[in-house]
Amino acid sequence: EVRLVESGGGLVQPGGSLTLSCAASGFTFSANSMSWARQAPGKGLEWVSTISWSGSVTYTDSVKGRFTISRDNAKNMLYLQLNGLKTEDTAMYYCRRHSTGERGQGTQVTVSS
């Protein structure tokens, strides 16, 4: 059974930072590209970033230079470092297995003063 468990969200002021984590199990993590996506209230799911099995990374334009995706294949962990947070980054953030779209329950990030 594929399992993806996100953590690390919270309430942060504009300009602040957070690190999101995703614990993966039930599949060969190291052989899979992994993604982060987010869904703001009242909006659809938005792709944020992908890291390939080999470590290549891509980002949506709105987070380039602020967010950093990384992975630890030895620990089956995916991470997203969020810096320079803006109010428009407020959303539920999901870890996704890129090939199948499977995702976890999400972790809430709220950026507010």
N, C-alpha and C positions, 0 to 999 in steps of 0.2 A: 504494500500500500504506500503510495506516494504521500509524503507528509512535508509540509512547508510551514514553519512557525516563525512569524515575525515578532520582533521586539525592539524596544528602544525609542518608541515615539514619546511625545509629551508636549507640554506647553512651553513655548520659548518666545522671547521677545524678538522683534525684527533685528536682523543682524547677528542673531545667535547661531549656535551650532547644535547639531545632534548627530549621533551615529546609530543607524538602523542595522539590525542583524537579522539574518534568516537562517534557521537551522533546517537542513534538508535531510530527508531519509527516504528509503524505499525505491531508490533508483541510483544509477551510477552517476553521481554528481559530477565527477571530474570529466566525464564525457559529454556533458550537456552545457549548452549556452544558457545563461540565466539572465533574467531581467528584473527590473523594478518598474512598477506602474503605479499610478495614483488616481484617485477619484475624489474630486472636490464635491462639496454638497451641491446637488442638483445638476451635476455634469456627468459626462461619460468617462469611461476609463481612458486614461492618458498614459502612453508609453513614456518612460523617463530615461531609462538607460539599459544597455545590454552589455554583458561581458561574455565573450566566447569561451569555449573550453580551453583555448590556447592563451587567453588573456587579452585579446583585442577588445577595446571598449568603444562604445558609441553613446552619445547623449542627445536628448532633445535640446533644441537651441536655447530654450528658456533657462536651462540649468547649467549650461556649459560654463566652466570656470568656477562654479560654485559647489557642484556635487561631484563626488568621486566614488565610483563603483569598484569593488574589489572582491576577491574570493580567496578562501583557504581550502584547497581541495583535500588536504590531510584531515581537516576537521569537518568537511561537508558544510561549510559556512559561506554565506554571501553577505556582503556589507554594502551600505551606502552612507558615505560621509556627507552630511549636509552642512554647508557653511554659507554665511551671508544670507540667512533665511529672510524671505519676504512674506508679507501677509498672503500673497497669492500662491504660496507654497502650501497653504493649509489644505490638507486632504488626508484621506486614508491611503496609506502606502502598502502595496502588495509586492511580495516576492513571487516571481513566476518562473516556471520551467518553460523556456522559450519555445521549444518544439511543440509542446502540447497545450500551452496556455494554463496549465494547472497552477493554482495559486493558493496561498494561505488565507488566514482569516483577516490579515491586515493589522497594521499598527497606526494609530492616529497621530498625526503631526498637526499641531495648532500653533500658528505664529500670530501673536497678538501682544499689543502693549497694554 
